[in-house]
Amino acid sequence: MLLKEKLSALIPQEREALKEIKALADKKVDEVKCGQVIGGMRGCKVLVCDTSYLDPYEGIRFRGYTIPEVQKLLPKPGENDEPYPLGLWWLLLTGEIPTKEEVLSLEEEFKKYAYLPQYVIDVLRAMPADSHPMAMFSTAIVAMERESQFRKRYDEGMTKAEMWEPMLEDSIRLLARLPLIAAYIYRRKYKEDVHIPADPNEDWGGNFAHMMGVENPEYKNLMRLYLILHSDHESGNVSAHTGHLVASALSDVYYAISAAMDGLAGPLHGLANQECLKWILNLMDHFGGRTPTKEEIEKYAWDTLNSGRVIPGYGHAVLRKTDPRYTAQREFALKYLPDDPIFKTVSNIYEVVPEVLKQHGKAKNPWPNVDAHSGVLQYYYGVREFDFYTVLFGVSRALGITAQIIWDRALGYPIERPKSVTRQMFKELAENAE
């Protein structure tokens, strides 16, 4: 496998580089304040993530590349298409922009495992029909743990230096099946349980759209873009951190990704995209279903804030500018659906809400994030089942988390175990601090 050969050459170099950092073990790298500990460790520099970095003013960088650079440089199915999402996975793992030949070799490797085992179907069909799609998604993932190559090799007695290899194998098998699992859940819950088989001629991203039943070249392009934009976001967010934490116990990819999806399902994380679309549609309904004027949006925004609620999709824990992922989706919409009334509403909100939030004074970042735009694009192409949006997010985020935990094993990172103290002890530590 070309990817495995590439990693086999890179890993020894990175292990040597890690030794240099370990030699600096006694150096102080950050100062932790009381408010950060009580506030969910926000801003504490306590994790290492080489696959991506979130700059407050530049946005996400995948292995140093900005989103526009990734869109330009990664190989594409066609000249006017969005890049192959698996090209991004290659980039996250190797730090190098792949050739089209390398991406297609990875596509072929994935297709070896692109089938849904009957026992996974049986598990999904045994769940109540009103189960949440994310519960079904997480359950199907952990059900496949029986196929774990990592567990098999661990039981056989592999060395620590070899552990990345079965993590890579398991990640390929899992990622190959995630679109099939997600599409099966979608068709079972929302499309009268009528299913569409995979198309062997489609790429990983385009095939996902095909199996969902959205046979539109534009939507296949949107799916490729969506899977890239939501893939990786450092390692401190709930889903990525959960995946890293679980894998640090030498749990395999299936346990780690299933747990990560459980974190992603929370309203403060992956569920945010559907909350944004609900707010937009409620805004339009409030004005008779039409695109409201900027003055009307301003009043509605103030009414939302004055009632003690937030405007979903605006603000970010790290970013201090418009999220480049929002911008990439906006450019897609301007190209393919410029006259859509919901998109026009999103555009007007973009021009109004930041100023409202600045006047309100409580938001550190008044600019839109990725969630402020993703829902309208799915809605336009007929994917209007809000509960399913987080599953789409989950398929994408698995790209980043698997890349991170493969490298966790390659570099032999230890089990994560921060120290905790009682509130009284913490209060005394804070009061006695200089």
ABEGO torsion letter per residue (X at the ends): XAAAAAAAAAAAAAAAAAAAAAAAAABBABBBBAAAAAAGGBGBBABBBAABBBBAAAEBBBGGBBAAAAAAABBBABAABBBBAAAAAAAAAAGBBBBAAAAAAAAAAAAAABBBBAAAAAAAAABBAABBAAAAAAAAAAAAAAABAAAAAAAAGBBAAAAAAAAAAAAAAAAAAAAAAAAAAAAAAAAGGBBBBBBAABBAAAAAAAAAGBBBAAAAAAAAAAAAAAABBEAABAAAAAAAAAAAAGBBAAAAAAAAAAAAABAABAAAAAAAAAAAAAAAAAAGGBBBBAAAAAAAAAAAAAAGBBBBGBEBAABABBBAAAAAAAAAAAAABAABAAAAAAAAAAAAAAAAAAAAGABABABBBAAAAAAAAAAAAGBABAAAAAAAAAAAAAAAAAAAAAAAAAAGBBBBBBBBBBAAAAAAAAAABX
